[in-house]
Amino acid sequence: MLGFLGEAVRSYRTTGAIAPSSRSLARSMTSNLHALEGPRRFLEVGSGTGAFTRHILGGMRDGDRLDAVELSENFAADLESVVLGPHRAAHPNQDVRVHQCPIEEAQLDGPYHAVVCGLPFNNFPLELTRRIFDIMLGSLAEGGWLTYFEYVGMRPMKAPFVGRDGRSGLRAHGDFLSGLERDHNGRRSLITVNIPPAWSVHLQASTSRG
Ligand SMILES: C[S@@+](CC[C@H](N)C(=O)[O-])C[C@H]1O[C@@H](n2cnc3c(N)ncnc32)[C@H](O)[C@@H]1O
């Protein structure tokens, strides 16, 4: 928790949170994973200190694979030593790896049955958000799911502090994300037990994909 806060202070734009996500949010973010038939491939983007990673690992079976992509060197090193390393030692037939790099540069090995994303999109320029969704949706297997979250009311709350350009950027983000929900059979769940409360949003891969 203190490590998370330190990283948030150092790099607020990319961390985008003051505390790790709650168990309730983690359960909602990973609720689609367990029903998928194996062997399954999972991609996690923006693992931080592993709030979602632990839930993904908890549902993994032999033959499954997890690629966790995390930008921060400190978070990636802790994720490996505290979460992934011990899991690998206890479950040698599961393939779990951390990639310390931005998702835009990750060497992905999909297609993935599920992508769980913890990135703070409202802190990003729209072009970066679009590019990252292209990568994540493009890496999904047919019938796969992409889940991301956003804090409740974040865009209206930021709007008074970001100037006119910032406001139009926030509006464009909102429009883009609503469009994704429309095009990808989106479903959202409200998670009140989180700091701050959040929506988890589940998007389904386009059925036209091979
Ligand atoms: C809001 S935190 C979420 C952390 C964790 N998933 C949780 O819910 O507690 C966002 C995380 O995304 C990482 N991140 C930001 N931009 C990234 C990028 N382009 N590629 C991969 N990770 C990124 C940050 O370093 C941070 O750990």
The ligand as a Tripos MOL2 file, in Angstrom:
@<TRIPOS>MOLECULE
LIG
   27    29     1     0     0
SMALL
NO_CHARGES

@<TRIPOS>ATOM
      1 C1         -4.4800    2.3880  -11.7740 C.3       1 LIG1
      2 S1         -2.9370    1.4560  -11.6030 S.3       1 LIG1
      3 C2         -3.6890   -0.1640  -11.4550 C.3       1 LIG1
      4 C3         -2.8360   -1.1540  -10.7290 C.3       1 LIG1
      5 C4         -3.5420   -2.4770  -10.3610 C.3       1 LIG1
      6 N1         -4.0290   -3.1690  -11.5480 N.3       1 LIG1
      7 C5         -4.7000   -2.2110   -9.4270 C.2       1 LIG1
      8 O1         -5.8440   -2.2090   -9.9180 O.co2     1 LIG1
      9 O2         -4.4560   -1.9940   -8.2180 O.co2     1 LIG1
     10 C6         -2.3480    1.5160  -13.3060 C.3       1 LIG1
     11 C7         -1.0890    0.7020  -13.5780 C.3       1 LIG1
     12 O3         -0.8330    0.7310  -14.9900 O.3       1 LIG1
     13 C8          0.5750    0.8980  -15.2080 C.3       1 LIG1
     14 N2          0.7060    1.4850  -16.5690 N.ar      1 LIG1
     15 C9          0.4680    2.7680  -16.9510 C.ar      1 LIG1
     16 N3          0.6420    2.9280  -18.2710 N.ar      1 LIG1
     17 C10         1.0000    1.6920  -18.7620 C.ar      1 LIG1
     18 C11         1.2890    1.1910  -20.0660 C.ar      1 LIG1
     19 N4          1.2620    2.0130  -21.1440 N.pl3     1 LIG1
     20 N5          1.6000   -0.1150  -20.2080 N.ar      1 LIG1
     21 C12         1.6150   -0.9400  -19.1140 C.ar      1 LIG1
     22 N6          1.3560   -0.5300  -17.8490 N.ar      1 LIG1
     23 C13         1.0430    0.7740  -17.6650 C.ar      1 LIG1
     24 C14         1.0130    1.8030  -14.0740 C.3       1 LIG1
     25 O4          2.3970    1.7360  -13.8450 O.3       1 LIG1
     26 C15         0.1610    1.2510  -12.9140 C.3       1 LIG1
     27 O5          0.8310    0.1990  -12.2640 O.3       1 LIG1
@<TRIPOS>BOND
     1     1     2 1
     2     2     3 1
     3     2    10 1
     4     3     4 1
     5     4     5 1
     6     5     6 1
     7     5     7 1
     8     7     8 2
     9     7     9 1
    10    10    11 1
    11    11    12 1
    12    11    26 1
    13    12    13 1
    14    13    14 1
    15    13    24 1
    16    14    15 ar
    17    14    23 ar
    18    15    16 ar
    19    16    17 ar
    20    17    18 ar
    21    17    23 ar
    22    18    19 1
    23    18    20 ar
    24    20    21 ar
    25    21    22 ar
    26    22    23 ar
    27    24    25 1
    28    24    26 1
    29    26    27 1
@<TRIPOS>SUBSTRUCTURE
     1 LIG1         1 GROUP 0 **** ****
